[in-house]
Amino acid sequence: MSTNISMSGNGVLFPHNDEQQAQFDQRFPAILETADQEQPPVTNANLNMAPFTEGDPSFTQQPMLEDESGRPDASTLEWDKSLSSGVVSPSSVA
């Protein structure tokens, strides 16, 4: 599940617009502080706010499962968008 939410890019990505980006930038440091973490568990996360109903887990490049910080780099784990449905449904959001 975390692969589809934070690494695949198989959906409508968050933040989706400038207002969401500003809110994310404002809140993210507090989220890390509350979680008692210095950094998120994934580098360059592709946060899906609405996943597509279907997608084929074919990577667009060679995956990096551990970068210099020991975290996976989600920008290398992105699924091939040409193999995704591009459709969001209530069940895929659930």
Buried (B, 14 or more C-beta within 10 A) or exposed (E): EEBBBBBBBBBBBBBEEEEEEEEEEEEEEEEEEEEEEEEBEBBBBBBBBEBBBEBEEEEBEEEBEEBEEEBBBBBBBBBBBEEBBEEBEEEBEE
